[in-house]
Amino acid sequence: MCGAPRTGRPRWSAGAALPAAVVFTGICRVHRAQILAMAGDWERAERVAAQVCAELDEIMISTAAEGHYELGELHRLRGRFDAAEEEYARAHRLGRDPQPGLALLRLAQGRTSAAAAAVRTALLAETGDRLKRARLCAAQVEIALAAGDRVTAKKAAAELSATAAECAGPGLAALAARAAGAVQLATGDAAGALGTLRAACRQWVELSAPYECARTRLLLADAYTALGDGEAATRELDTADAAFTELGAVTGRADVAARRGGAVPAGLTARELEVLTCLAAGQTNREIAAALVISEKTVARHLSNIFAKLGVTSRTAAAAYAFAHGLVPAEHG
């Protein structure tokens, strides 16, 4: 599961006991980053997690690994796929399994079968900690439904619900309710899903968890649409889109746009979408220019605008965005 810790002599002498203040400060900072992220203060969460990594990478390896994982999560949610990949890799090198975050990143990149395999093997490896399994099960529900595997999704949702029933906690209960509602919706029980998802949404609101609430509202919109209540569906989408916009959740906004009839995500123009599609197909700037009958200089300008709108810094990340949001056929290997 885990890579070898980084080599070289740590700043703190090997074998020496760390001061309690260092230990607890590091752990508390990781927890603070997690709480800030849940509350939607992603900027502060990122700063706190980055501070943990900068100060503790060679002192408290396990705590630093959690810091890198949290950074990976924040980058993933904001559509910064390249940066997320790097942080998950750093967490792995320091001994932290990068799941379920890495599996969800693969799903966002359109690599559905790779995502399913990653979360499946992570669950096979994690046999002792029920709370860790719960997080993996929540991810497996989302990934399995994306892959059309309702049997696996239903099994994962059932385990998650059982854990939530035995391990009291409002966050876990809300997570389990959303997973159960998603499965109900996927299996044709939109009426049942509606009640389950509304309960989950209320729980997330009470927990002041805007991103999780917005993700639940997307499913609520699907349920209302299935039941023929377009006005209610639009209301949920509008509220979710406002939350994603405030958070800077690029992929969330794209999911809203897709439900509204395939509007181009992230404010891309029609021409920028054409350029992005060519890029995702592996074409060079020269090939894109020839295909669209424009100059290479114009292609470069379009790419600069695309990178800025998507919040990415490389062709690879831009291509991953295109795959994730159905702009080109998804790669399922």
HUWO-V383360 format. One record per helix or strand of 3 or more residues. SS is the DSSP state (hx for helix, st for strand). FROM is the first residue (numbers start at 1). LEN is the number of residues. If there is no record, write none. Layout:
ss:SS from:FROM len:LEN
ss:SS from:FROM len:LEN
This chain:
ss:hx from:20 len:19
ss:hx from:42 len:15
ss:hx from:61 len:17
ss:hx from:81 len:13
ss:hx from:101 len:8
ss:hx from:112 len:14
ss:hx from:130 len:17
ss:hx from:150 len:17
ss:hx from:170 len:17
ss:hx from:190 len:17
ss:hx from:210 len:17
ss:hx from:230 len:18
ss:hx from:250 len:10
ss:hx from:265 len:3
ss:hx from:270 len:11
ss:hx from:285 len:8
ss:hx from:296 len:15
ss:hx from:315 len:10
